[in-house]
């Protein structure tokens, strides 16, 4: 008799397990939905494509877990010149409370100087992590510029990426 009850319980448990797995998969996708923005960046260029993010379009877990930590991707950071560039990045904003960190999927990267060399014609991928201030997040209208400088050329500006972070679809 006990054997029949255990077999009967296996079917509902299997169905519940599959349902939970599907739900978690859906939630995971919702977490990552609109978590990051990607652009392409040929250098040198006066002004590159604008990174635009609407905070209202982030997944629920992102809003709860790390709402002010933004993940921005720059793909195909491309040195279109015929000279190698030694790149350094700076964030220009009105609010100095923001914290900037990044990861470059390219070698060599000098951690102390926060620079990396991009050979002539080479491409690299770049991940920018930006922690915006509480005021900027609550206001829902944050703007800044990522300045890309070549320290081989006396820190000459070789590119600028405008960053717009808003709430409610008010991207200009």
N, C-alpha and C positions, 0 to 999 in steps of 0.2 A: 504494500500500500504506500509506503514512504517513497518508493522508487517512482511511482506514477506521479505523485505530487511534485517531486523534484523535476521531472521531465516537463510537467505543465508549467512550472515556474521559469524554465529556461527560455521559452519562447517570448514571454513578455519582457524578460530581462534583456534578451538580445535586441528586441525592438526598441526598448528604452535606450540601450547603449548606442544603437545606430542613430536614433533621434538626437541624442546628446552630442554625438560626434558631428552630425550635420549642423546643429545649432552653433557649436563652438567654431566650426569652420566659417560659418556665416559671420559670427561676431568677430573673428580674427580679420576677415576681409573688411568688415566695417571699421575695425580699428585702424587699419592701414589706409583706408580710403582717404584720399586727399591729404595724407600726412606730409607728403613732400611734393615739391615743384621742380621740374627739370627744364633747363634751357641749354642751348648750344652757344659756345663763345669763341669766335675766331679773334686772335690777337695779332697785331695791334688793331684797335678799333676805338673810335672816339666814344661811342656809347653802344653798349651791347643790349641784347634783349632784356626786358624788364622781368624780374622775378615777382609774380603776383600770387598772393595767397589769400583765400577767403576763410577765415577761422570758423565760420558757421558751417562750412562744408566738411569739417573734420569729423572723424568717427567718434562715437560716444566715449570709448575708452581713452582715446587721445585727449578729449576734453576733460575727462576726470583725472587721468594720470599725469600728463605733462602738457597742459594747455599752452604754456608760454615757451616751451622748448620746440623750436621749429627746425625742420630738416630740409635743407634746400640743396638740390643737386645741380652741378654744372657739368654737363657732359660735353665731350669734345672741346675742351679748352685747347685751342689749336693755335700754335705759333705759325702764322702764315708768312713771317719774315724770313730772310736768309741768314739771320744771326740768332744764336742761342740767347735765351732770356733767363735771367735769374729773378724769379717773381716773388714779390712780397705783397701781402694783402692787408688792408686796413678798412675799418668800418667808420663811415662818416654819418653821424646822426645828430639831431638836436639834443637827445636825451643820452647822457653818458653812462646810464645804468646798465645798458645792454652788454651782454658778454658774448664774445665771438670765439668759436673754436672751429677747427676744420680738420679734415682728413683728406689727404691726397693719395690717390691710388697710383703713385708714380714714384720712381726713385731717380736721383737721390733727393731726399727731403731732409733739410737741416732743422732739427727740432728746436735747438737753441735760438736760431735766427728766424725761425718760422718762414723759411724760404725754400724754394725748390727750383731746379734748373729745368727748363723746357727747351730742348734742342730745336734748331731750325726745322720747320715742317712737322714736328712731333705733336702728338695729341696726348692729353691726360684727362682723367676724370677727377672731379673735385667735389667733396661733400662739405657743406657749410652747416654748422650747428649754431643757431642763433637763439639766445635766451632774451626775449624782449622783457622790458620792465612791466611790473604789474599795472602801472598807469597806462602804458602803451597798449597793453592787452585789453584792459577794461574800456578804454576809449574806443578801441576798434578801428583806429586810423593811424597806423605807424608807417613812417617812410624813412628810408635811409639809402645810402649808396655804398657798395663794395668797391673800393678803389684797388686797382691792380697796377702795381708799379714794377718797373725793371730796375733793380739796383745796380746792374752793370752799366746803365745809362744815367747815372746820378739820380736814381729813383724817379725817372721819367714815368709819367702816367701812360700806360699802354691800353687801359680799358677801364670802363666804369659800368657797373651793373646796378641799375636802380632796383630797389626792393620796396614793394608795397604790400602791407599786411593790413587787411580790413575785416570787418564783420558785416554780414548782410548784403553782400554783392555790390558794394559801392566802389568797386575798382574803377579808377579813371581811365 
